[in-house]
Amino acid sequence: MEKLKQRWGIDSNFQIIVICIVFAITGSSSVYVAKPFLQWIGLSKAAFPDGILGGFLYWTLRILLIFPFYQVLLVIYGWLFGQFKFFWNFEKKMLSRMGLGFLFKNSS
């Protein structure tokens, strides 16, 4: 636990528990929240051809569309659970590694 606390820059085991809870809630709820949106834009499994290629396209597009929901919800839940600073820094670091660091260029 000490290595994890040092790596994440946090002080207590309680913060680790809260952070893990936020990650768990965010993953589940991003899929749940995105489902009506995906249906609204016409991304249902029936819209793709049967077979491996259709399934691959469906799941690839679904994951790509769920990703923005996850990013937003992660910061919101982090804020609700009192860990905004950790998750805001986590977001900036993750998006920078994905080549989207320009989104936070003027941010602290």
Secondary structure, 3 states (H helix, E strand, C coil): CHHHHHHHCCCCHHHHHHHHHHHHHHHHHHHHHHHHHHHHCCCCHHHCCCCHHHHHHHHHHHHHHHHHHHHHHHHHHHHHCCCHHHHHHHHHHHHHHCCCHHHHCCCC
